[in-house]
Amino acid sequence: MSTHEASSQGIRGREIAILAADGVNEEHLFITKNALEKEGAILKLLSPKLGVIKGDKGTPIAIDHTFLPHLSMIFDAIYVPGGTASIAALIHEKNVLDFICETYKASKAIATDEDGVELLMASCMKDWLSPHIYNNLMEQGVIIHTSKEPAVHNFIKAIEKHRFRDRLQSYMPSKESK
């Protein structure tokens, strides 16, 4: 598990998981990947199957890991690039949904392209996202890229903060329920 805390070192050494499957939006994947690596982050591509996936333009993309239980604990943040086929493949994988849920509950930064909102909504984030969709998400470390260009700068800022402790309130029992 990464032990980084918010610091002046930016995101150098932070471990970021990129969740993808066949049909991933190559342009957004590579723009985001390159920007994060330029800042010193360590990126790993995760997919339901090991080996190679193909991007939406046919480019082969090597996969580093599959979704093993509790693998999310070693990562500091996750990014879900768009791509209709990629999201459609990921949304039916319980291990993917659990990975997202564990990351969310651990108060870590999560970024997605607009296509990926559907995947986040299929996870445990549904109840939290529904009333907040697009409102104050940045303050909670959830970045949704709504334009043709991914908002990498906002994701980097969220990763620098490291944890979004206010999220824990959603999962802590209230004193009244004890």
Legacy VTK file of the C-alpha trace (Angstrom):
# vtk DataFile Version 3.0
C-alpha trace
ASCII
DATASET POLYDATA
POINTS 178 float
0.000 0.000 0.000
1.311 3.421 -0.832
2.057 5.468 2.255
2.196 8.863 0.592
0.446 11.761 2.266
-0.256 15.150 0.770
3.113 16.809 0.316
5.068 19.318 -1.697
6.392 16.432 -3.833
3.278 16.502 -5.994
2.354 13.080 -7.313
5.892 11.724 -7.747
5.872 8.055 -6.753
2.100 7.832 -6.443
0.643 4.642 -7.899
-2.305 5.150 -10.224
-4.505 2.378 -11.625
-6.002 2.849 -15.083
-9.067 0.642 -15.604
-9.619 -0.334 -19.229
-10.865 -3.010 -21.615
-11.059 -3.498 -25.380
-12.362 -0.339 -27.058
-10.848 2.121 -24.562
-10.560 5.719 -25.775
-6.891 5.682 -26.770
-6.527 9.429 -27.086
-7.735 10.141 -23.541
-5.835 7.167 -22.122
-2.508 8.302 -23.594
-3.012 12.037 -22.848
-3.734 11.254 -19.206
-1.062 8.547 -18.901
1.633 10.793 -20.378
0.685 13.763 -18.181
0.715 11.655 -15.006
4.029 9.997 -15.892
5.535 13.421 -16.629
4.666 14.353 -13.017
6.410 11.204 -11.751
3.405 8.967 -11.074
3.673 5.202 -11.489
0.865 3.889 -13.689
-0.503 0.379 -14.070
-3.147 -0.660 -16.578
-5.735 -3.069 -15.217
-8.234 -5.074 -17.239
-10.448 -8.120 -16.679
-7.959 -10.155 -18.750
-4.166 -10.181 -18.830
-2.230 -9.717 -22.024
-3.142 -7.062 -24.554
-6.323 -5.109 -25.205
-7.087 -3.043 -28.294
-7.949 0.623 -28.101
-10.805 2.211 -30.029
-8.443 2.866 -32.953
-6.955 -0.629 -32.907
-3.733 0.114 -31.022
-2.559 -2.833 -28.895
-2.207 -1.834 -25.226
-0.339 -4.044 -22.716
-2.103 -4.833 -19.447
-0.170 -4.970 -16.163
-2.727 -6.599 -13.822
-6.192 -8.068 -13.574
-8.618 -7.144 -10.796
-7.591 -9.289 -7.856
-9.491 -8.856 -4.583
-8.180 -5.937 -2.515
-5.644 -4.930 -5.184
-7.080 -1.417 -4.928
-5.292 -0.962 -1.598
-1.906 -0.552 -3.302
-3.056 2.315 -5.520
-3.380 5.990 -4.622
-5.987 6.837 -7.271
-7.818 5.426 -10.277
-8.590 6.701 -13.752
-11.285 5.256 -16.014
-10.811 6.422 -19.608
-13.883 6.499 -21.808
-14.765 4.271 -24.675
-18.236 2.802 -24.961
-17.022 -0.770 -25.530
-14.512 -0.561 -22.671
-17.109 0.705 -20.199
-19.613 -1.929 -21.390
-17.037 -4.671 -20.713
-16.002 -3.316 -17.300
-19.526 -2.717 -15.998
-20.333 -6.435 -15.884
-17.245 -7.392 -13.874
-17.869 -7.694 -10.125
-14.146 -7.359 -9.365
-14.052 -4.045 -11.255
-17.056 -2.675 -9.345
-15.522 -3.841 -6.051
-12.211 -2.179 -7.007
-13.984 1.139 -7.615
-15.968 0.794 -4.395
-12.867 0.029 -2.301
-11.069 3.025 -3.807
-14.030 5.291 -3.141
-14.434 4.112 0.466
-10.691 4.614 1.048
-11.197 8.301 0.147
-8.833 8.187 -2.838
-9.035 10.297 -5.997
-11.117 8.903 -8.867
-11.234 10.353 -12.376
-13.241 9.265 -15.381
-14.249 10.478 -18.775
-17.949 11.168 -19.166
-18.518 7.645 -20.559
-17.246 6.231 -17.273
-19.953 7.835 -15.138
-22.124 4.835 -16.004
-19.463 2.538 -14.498
-19.216 4.617 -11.318
-23.016 4.577 -11.031
-22.991 0.756 -11.254
-20.691 0.607 -8.207
-21.372 1.539 -4.590
-20.919 5.176 -5.615
-24.432 5.275 -7.095
-26.222 6.590 -4.003
-23.562 9.198 -3.381
-23.177 10.349 -6.989
-26.857 10.662 -7.888
-27.624 13.791 -5.852
-24.177 15.292 -6.407
-23.603 14.555 -10.067
-21.313 17.288 -11.426
-21.805 19.463 -8.301
-18.846 19.831 -5.933
-17.321 16.564 -7.078
-13.815 18.033 -7.237
-14.009 18.811 -3.519
-14.651 15.109 -2.929
-11.842 13.941 -5.222
-14.096 12.709 -8.031
-13.138 14.201 -11.381
-15.429 13.787 -14.388
-13.958 14.953 -17.684
-16.876 16.364 -19.668
-15.056 17.673 -22.721
-13.143 16.115 -25.572
-9.903 16.759 -23.657
-9.452 15.021 -20.298
-9.062 17.424 -17.368
-5.733 15.967 -16.255
-4.782 19.092 -14.296
-7.771 18.632 -11.949
-6.955 14.947 -11.481
-3.344 15.777 -10.584
-4.565 18.273 -7.970
-6.863 15.617 -6.502
-4.041 13.052 -6.361
-1.807 15.637 -4.640
-4.407 16.010 -1.883
-4.213 12.222 -1.468
-7.331 11.582 0.654
-10.806 13.043 0.812
-11.752 12.249 4.394
-15.202 13.884 4.183
-16.313 10.867 2.162
-16.005 8.699 5.259
-19.120 10.366 6.649
-21.142 8.437 4.059
-20.032 5.122 5.538
-19.794 5.882 9.250
-22.823 4.966 11.366
-24.361 7.998 13.002
-24.366 8.236 16.809
-28.163 8.015 16.706
-28.064 4.562 15.046
-25.948 3.019 17.849
LINES 1 179
178 0 1 2 3 4 5 6 7 8 9 10 11 12 13 14 15 16 17 18 19 20 21 22 23 24 25 26 27 28 29 30 31 32 33 34 35 36 37 38 39 40 41 42 43 44 45 46 47 48 49 50 51 52 53 54 55 56 57 58 59 60 61 62 63 64 65 66 67 68 69 70 71 72 73 74 75 76 77 78 79 80 81 82 83 84 85 86 87 88 89 90 91 92 93 94 95 96 97 98 99 100 101 102 103 104 105 106 107 108 109 110 111 112 113 114 115 116 117 118 119 120 121 122 123 124 125 126 127 128 129 130 131 132 133 134 135 136 137 138 139 140 141 142 143 144 145 146 147 148 149 150 151 152 153 154 155 156 157 158 159 160 161 162 163 164 165 166 167 168 169 170 171 172 173 174 175 176 177
